[in-house]
Amino acid sequence: MPLSANNPDRTSWLHVGKNSDFPIQNIPFGVFLTRDDIITIGTRIGDTAIDLGALHQLGYFEGIPLTDDIFLQDTLNDFIADGRKTWRLVRNRIAEIFDAENDTLKNNIPHKETILFRLDEIEMQLPIQVGDYTDFYASKEHATNVGTMFRDPDNALMPNWVHMPVGYHGRSSSIIPSGIPVHRPQGQTLPPDADTPVFGPSKLVDFELEMAFITTDANDLGEPIPIEEAEEYIFGLVLFNDWSARDIQKWEYVPLGPFLGKSFASSMSPWIVTLDALEPFRTESPKQNPKPLEYLRSKGKKSFDINLEVAIQPKGAKETIVSKSNFKYMYWNMAQQLAHHTVNGCPVNSGDVMGSGTISGPTPDSYGSMLELSWKGTKPLTMKDGTERKFINDYDSVIMRGHCENDGTRIGFGTVKTQLLPIFNPKKKK
């Protein structure tokens, strides 16, 4: 089926700013509350939010096999479960409706008043109900940096790392949308030169620059997904900040891996950009040596050229960009991650979240965490207001952005912005 929505020459009758992340070639999917407190599935072109529930009720998806309530839900899970053919039909139709040459909706004032919203009239929600969440550890630069810091620099990577995409099962209940603040976590830590742990607030709260892909219903229990089919089950991607408490993590992670140091929060951007929209931005993956086992050998361009940046904004001050990276640095691509995830027969469902793991590039300014950027706190970063950061301070906001661009077409993800608050302080009952 042709991807007519990706036509780079197409323009929209809706206003789209020159550097907008959301031209008519994007057409992401999300969930929002309208000005009337009605929750709906929608999309976005420029700075206009589009109510797909209303669009469907008014007959604009005629001829596409959709249930009457497919867009009148509070999550995208059922729509995602309909599969790639349906996603493409819907996305192509939206592109047709809002094409500059199509006057059908453009000239229908009552319909436009029902369907279209300014961004300040809506409130974005978490777009999916997350059943399961897996976080990979798939950036070679990041894994090497962390291994160098905490183990032997000559043996920074564990022996299995270059043979498979390492991952762990994370906590889905603490995945939150952009704009929801996070409290500084508490837990056990082992102070330097101490033999006994103490309990208290984490002193080393960190961000992790990640992207995450969202899956559809993919396989039955016991059924592996072949690598050549893996992308058929990937709906799209979001920006993902996998918050980390490094001191809690360091004390607890051996022998079983991340737990309280990770499970307190992960923040995701509200608009899911489809894999179809990213098609023009495919690029080669890093060369893999040694050659992976047969079930992990992918053909063609399976990585995507997505520019990423992280900024820290102290309360009441201007933001400072601390990292510029790219999704293409990932050693293990998404198809390999999904093929490996299911090779033992693990079933994957609609709305599952698969975090890429921290995305670090080859240069110090492209590292994807404060752990690396400040090198365990030994190289503090200076903010625009003159203050220094080794890790994230209370009331700092962490802002992540991402976009692709070539031949004059820009496809972006918007932002994920999260403020870190002090430890949770329950109000005392009178």
C-alpha positions in Angstrom: 0.0 0.0 0.0 1.5 3.4 -1.0 2.5 5.8 1.7 0.8 8.8 0.0 0.8 10.7 3.4 4.6 11.0 3.0 4.4 13.0 -0.2 7.0 15.7 0.4 5.3 18.1 -2.0 2.0 18.0 -0.1 1.0 21.1 1.8 -1.9 21.7 4.2 -4.7 24.3 4.4 -3.9 24.4 8.1 -1.1 26.7 9.1 2.2 25.0 9.6 5.2 27.0 10.8 8.5 26.7 9.0 10.3 24.7 11.7 7.3 22.8 12.9 7.7 19.2 14.0 4.3 18.4 12.7 3.9 19.1 9.0 1.2 17.2 7.1 3.8 14.5 6.3 3.9 13.6 10.0 0.4 12.9 11.2 1.2 11.4 14.7 -1.4 9.9 17.0 -2.2 10.9 20.6 -5.0 11.2 23.2 -6.3 14.5 24.5 -9.0 16.1 26.6 -11.0 18.7 24.6 -12.2 22.0 25.9 -15.5 20.2 26.8 -13.6 17.7 28.9 -14.3 15.0 26.3 -11.4 12.5 25.9 -10.6 11.6 22.3 -8.0 10.1 20.0 -6.4 12.7 17.8 -3.7 13.9 15.5 -1.9 17.2 15.0 -0.9 19.3 12.0 1.2 22.4 12.8 -0.3 23.9 16.0 -3.8 22.5 15.4 -5.1 19.4 17.2 -7.6 17.3 15.2 -10.3 15.3 16.9 -10.4 11.9 15.1 -13.5 10.8 17.0 -15.4 13.7 15.6 -13.9 13.3 12.1 -15.0 9.7 12.1 -18.5 10.4 13.3 -19.0 13.0 10.6 -18.2 10.4 7.9 -14.7 11.4 6.8 -13.3 7.8 7.1 -16.0 6.3 4.9 -14.8 3.2 3.1 -12.2 2.3 5.8 -13.2 -0.6 8.0 -13.3 1.0 11.4 -15.6 0.4 14.4 -17.8 3.3 15.3 -16.0 3.9 18.6 -12.4 3.3 17.5 -11.4 6.9 18.1 -13.8 7.5 21.1 -11.5 5.8 23.6 -9.1 7.0 26.2 -6.1 5.0 24.7 -4.8 4.1 21.3 -4.5 0.3 22.1 -7.4 -0.9 20.1 -6.5 1.3 17.1 -2.9 0.0 17.3 -4.2 -3.6 17.4 -6.0 -3.1 14.1 -2.6 -3.4 12.4 -0.4 -1.6 9.9 -2.9 -1.8 7.0 -5.5 0.2 9.0 -2.9 2.7 10.3 -1.8 3.4 6.7 -5.4 3.8 5.4 -6.2 6.3 8.2 -3.0 8.3 7.9 -3.4 8.5 4.1 -7.0 9.7 4.5 -6.1 12.4 7.0 -3.4 13.7 4.6 -6.1 13.9 1.9 -8.6 15.7 4.1 -6.1 18.4 5.1 -4.4 18.7 1.8 -4.3 22.3 0.5 -6.1 21.2 -2.7 -9.0 19.6 -0.8 -11.9 22.0 0.1 -14.3 19.5 1.6 -13.6 20.1 5.3 -11.8 23.4 4.7 -15.1 25.1 3.6 -17.3 23.4 6.1 -17.3 25.8 9.1 -19.6 23.8 11.5 -17.5 20.6 10.9 -14.3 22.6 11.5 -15.6 24.0 14.8 -16.3 20.4 16.0 -13.1 18.8 14.7 -10.3 21.4 15.2 -8.7 22.7 18.4 -6.0 25.1 19.3 -3.3 23.5 21.4 -4.2 25.6 24.4 -7.7 24.1 24.3 -6.6 20.6 24.9 -4.7 18.6 27.5 -2.5 15.8 26.3 -2.8 12.4 28.0 -0.7 9.2 28.1 -1.6 7.8 24.6 -1.6 4.1 25.5 -2.4 1.8 28.4 1.0 0.3 29.0 0.7 -3.4 29.7 4.4 -4.2 29.7 7.6 -2.2 29.5 11.0 -3.5 28.5 14.1 -1.4 28.6 17.1 -2.3 26.5 20.8 -1.5 27.0 21.6 -1.1 23.3 24.0 1.8 22.9 27.6 0.5 22.7 29.0 3.9 23.6 26.8 4.1 26.7 27.5 0.5 27.8 31.2 1.1 27.3 31.2 4.3 29.3 29.3 2.8 32.2 31.4 -0.3 32.1 34.6 1.8 32.2 33.3 3.7 35.2 32.1 0.8 37.3 34.3 -2.1 36.2 37.6 -2.6 34.4 38.1 -0.2 31.5 39.8 -3.0 29.6 36.7 -5.1 29.9 34.0 -2.5 29.8 31.5 -4.6 27.9 30.2 -7.9 29.4 31.0 -10.8 27.1 27.3 -11.3 26.1 26.8 -7.6 25.1 28.0 -7.9 21.5 26.0 -11.0 20.9 22.4 -10.0 21.9 20.3 -6.9 22.8 20.5 -7.0 26.6 17.3 -5.8 28.4 15.2 -5.9 31.5 11.5 -5.9 32.4 10.6 -2.5 33.8 7.7 -1.1 35.8 4.8 0.1 33.5 2.7 1.8 36.3 5.2 4.7 36.6 5.3 5.6 32.9 3.9 9.1 32.7 3.2 11.7 30.0 5.2 14.9 29.5 4.4 17.6 32.0 3.7 15.4 35.0 6.4 16.1 37.7 8.5 13.5 39.4 9.4 13.3 43.1 13.0 12.7 44.1 13.0 9.0 45.1 14.2 7.5 48.4 15.8 4.2 49.0 18.9 2.4 50.3 22.3 3.6 49.3 25.8 2.6 50.4 27.8 5.7 51.3 31.5 5.8 50.2 33.8 3.8 52.5 30.8 2.5 54.4 29.9 -1.2 55.1 26.3 -0.6 56.0 23.6 1.0 53.8 21.5 4.0 54.8 18.0 5.0 53.9 17.2 8.5 52.4 16.7 10.6 49.3 18.8 9.7 46.2 21.6 12.3 45.8 22.3 11.2 42.2 19.0 11.6 40.2 19.7 11.3 36.5 17.9 11.4 33.1 18.4 8.9 30.4 18.0 10.0 26.8 16.0 7.3 25.1 13.4 6.6 22.5 10.8 3.9 22.8 8.8 2.0 20.2 5.2 1.0 20.7 4.1 -2.5 19.6 0.9 -4.0 18.3 -0.4 -7.5 19.0 2.4 -9.5 17.5 2.6 -13.2 18.5 1.1 -16.0 20.5 2.8 -17.6 23.5 5.6 -19.7 22.2 5.8 -18.0 18.8 9.0 -16.1 17.9 8.8 -13.1 15.5 11.2 -13.5 12.6 13.5 -10.5 12.3 12.3 -9.8 8.7 8.7 -9.4 10.0 9.5 -7.4 13.2 8.8 -3.9 11.9 5.3 -5.0 10.9 4.5 -5.0 14.6 6.0 -1.6 15.4 3.4 1.2 15.5 5.7 4.1 16.1 8.1 5.9 18.4 8.2 8.4 21.2 10.8 10.4 23.1 11.5 8.6 26.4 13.2 9.9 29.6 14.0 6.8 31.7 14.7 8.5 35.1 17.4 6.9 37.2 18.7 7.2 40.8 22.3 6.2 40.3 23.2 5.7 44.0 20.2 3.5 44.6 20.9 1.7 41.4 24.6 1.1 42.2 23.8 -0.5 45.6 20.9 -2.7 44.4 21.6 -3.8 40.9 23.9 -6.8 41.5 23.0 -9.6 41.0 19.6 -9.1 39.5 19.6 -5.7 37.8 17.6 -2.5 37.9 14.8 -2.2 40.4 14.0 0.9 42.7 16.7 2.9 41.0 14.6 2.9 37.8 11.0 2.1 38.7 10.1 5.5 40.2 9.3 7.2 36.8 9.8 7.2 33.1 8.4 10.1 31.0 7.3 9.9 27.4 6.3 12.4 24.8 2.5 12.5 24.1 2.5 12.1 20.3 3.4 8.7 18.8 5.2 9.2 15.4 4.5 6.3 13.2 7.2 4.1 11.7 5.6 5.0 8.3 6.2 8.7 8.8 9.9 8.0 9.6 10.4 5.9 6.4 12.3 8.7 4.5 14.9 8.9 7.3 16.2 5.3 7.3 19.9 4.9 7.6 22.5 2.2 8.1 23.1 0.8 11.6 26.6 0.7 13.1 28.7 -2.2 11.9 28.2 -5.2 14.2 31.3 -7.3 15.1 31.1 -10.2 15.7 28.3 -11.0 13.3 25.1 -11.7 15.2 23.5 -15.1 15.3 21.3 -15.9 12.4 18.0 -14.9 14.1 19.4 -11.4 14.7 20.7 -10.7 11.2 18.8 -7.9 9.7 18.9 -6.7 6.0 18.6 -3.2 4.7 18.5 0.1 6.6 16.9 -0.6 10.0 18.1 2.5 11.8 16.7 6.0 11.7 18.4 9.4 11.5 16.7 11.2 14.4 18.5 14.2 15.9 18.1 14.3 19.7 18.9 16.9 22.3 18.5 17.3 26.1 18.2 20.6 28.0 18.2 21.3 31.7 16.1 24.3 32.9 16.6 25.4 36.5 13.5 26.9 38.1 13.1 30.5 36.9 16.1 30.3 34.6 16.8 29.7 30.9 17.4 26.2 29.7 20.9 24.9 28.9 21.4 22.3 26.2 23.6 19.6 27.7 23.5 16.9 25.1 23.1 16.5 21.3 22.8 12.9 20.1 21.2 10.7 17.4 19.1 7.6 17.4 21.2 6.2 14.6 24.0 5.5 17.1 22.1 2.5 18.5 24.2 -0.7 18.1 21.1 -3.0 18.2 18.2 -1.8 16.1 14.5 -2.1 16.9 13.9 -5.1 14.6 16.7 -7.0 16.4 15.4 -6.0 19.8 11.9 -7.3 19.0 13.2 -10.5 17.4 15.3 -11.2 20.4 12.5 -10.3 22.9 10.2 -12.9 21.3 12.7 -15.6 20.3 11.9 -17.5 23.5 8.2 -17.3 22.8 7.4 -14.2 24.9 4.1 -12.7 23.6 4.0 -9.0 22.8 0.8 -7.0 23.0 -0.7 -3.8 21.7 0.6 -0.8 23.7 3.7 -2.5 25.0 6.6 0.0 25.4 10.2 -1.0 24.4 12.8 1.5 25.6 15.9 1.8 23.5 18.2 2.3 26.5 20.4 5.4 26.9 21.5 6.8 23.6 25.0 8.0 23.7 27.1 9.1 20.8 30.9 8.9 20.2 31.7 12.4 21.6 31.4 13.7 25.2 28.7 16.2 24.1 26.6 13.4 22.7 26.4 11.3 25.9 22.8 10.5 27.0 23.0 10.8 30.8 24.5 13.0 33.5 26.4 10.0 34.7 28.4 10.2 31.5 28.2 14.0 30.8 29.7 14.8 34.3 31.6 11.6 34.4 30.3 10.4 37.8 30.2 14.0 39.0 33.9 14.7 38.4 33.2 17.2 35.5 30.3 19.4 36.5 28.3 21.2 33.7 27.7 24.9 34.0 24.2 26.2 33.4 23.4 29.6 31.7 22.5 31.0 35.1 26.1 30.2 36.4 25.1 27.3 38.6 26.7 23.8 38.2 25.2 20.4 37.8 26.7 17.0 38.5 23.2 15.4 38.5 19.6 16.8 38.5 18.6 19.3 41.3 15.2 19.7 42.8 13.0 21.9 40.7 15.1 21.4 37.6 13.1 20.5 34.4 14.6 18.1 32.0 13.5 18.7 28.4 14.1 16.3 25.5 13.5 17.0 21.8 13.9 15.0 18.6 13.4 15.5 14.9 14.4 14.2 11.5 15.2 16.4 8.5 16.2 16.0 4.9 15.4 17.6 1.6 13.3 20.3 3.3 11.0 17.9 5.2 11.1 17.9 9.0 9.4 15.3 11.1 9.5 15.8 14.8 8.4 14.4 18.1 7.7 17.6 20.0 9.1 17.5 23.6 9.0 15.6 26.8 9.5 17.9 29.7 9.5 16.8 33.3 10.3 18.7 36.5 12.0 17.0 39.5 10.3 17.9 42.8 11.7 17.2 46.3 10.9 13.9 48.1 7.1 13.3 48.5 5.8 14.9 51.6 2.4 13.6 52.5 0.1 16.1 54.0 -0.6 15.4 57.7 -4.1 14.7 58.6 -5.6 17.2 61.1 
